[in-house]
């Protein structure tokens, strides 16, 4: 990392992106690939409290961390995330710099628009083709609402946050009790009892999983054999089940059904069934099954490749340790929010509680 970069700020904001990405994965998605954009909140705020260089690095780190959280780092979903995050992040930065924003709402709406535009372009070329027009209106409508609410949340938080005032004034908040966490000596828990120091000293098994997964991705990308694709998908699904003790099947079923059904709207090949003027053809069905099977297989391959036991070498590995250490501190204790009699009082209590937690962790 360049010495001109404030590593404490960058790692702290990256940890917030990581934490909010984890929260977001637990929230059901109304349409495929849709994200509420919670991890965009730290990115937006970074424009006012960090340099452009640091904000740019944060945008790339956000994409990487989301790929690690979701286990999609080597799959097609990462391409959607990369395109959407880069388009969203840098468009918001441009709007903020050009207009010297008076409200985060406009910045957030711009980010949401560019994010969805980029993802719809990816969906056109990678998955749905012309059928993307059927999901575009729903995606854009939901995105407008969530982007507006996120911008509003950023406004309210900035107006009331003592932590952001500390960042702006460049002051050091009163230190909390307990030793600071060193990036090179951290032993905070990352997942399932695995400490960072243990992560850095694991064997070669994760590397082998990575090699096999990458080989599977290459084979899947070039084959046109439907049986082989679904066999590989099943095999790597078993690997994920063995490694992680659980597996999410429903998203894959939704992807297979949605991609295949939308493919049927462009019929070609042997006619299987006819409903009125609509012909269901084998050519269209095979293309949909093959495309969706490849996409889902790559997700399982990516999940089997991304491993919490992967050794993190060098300075970047140490930086990620710092990020994981901050995340661990943020999640050590639950934020206690007092129940308010009104929505306004509840929001005030929530902001105050979150702000206190951020101040405590920042001071360490």
PyMOL commands that set and color helices and strands:
alter all, ss='L'
color gray80, all
select helices_A, chain A and resi 7-25+40-49+52-70+76-99+104-160+162-169+196-199+205-222+226-244+250-263+282-305+314-330+343-363
alter helices_A, ss='H'
color red, helices_A
select strands_A, chain A and resi 189-191+194-195+271-275+278-281
alter strands_A, ss='S'
color yellow, strands_A
deselect
rebuild
show_as cartoon
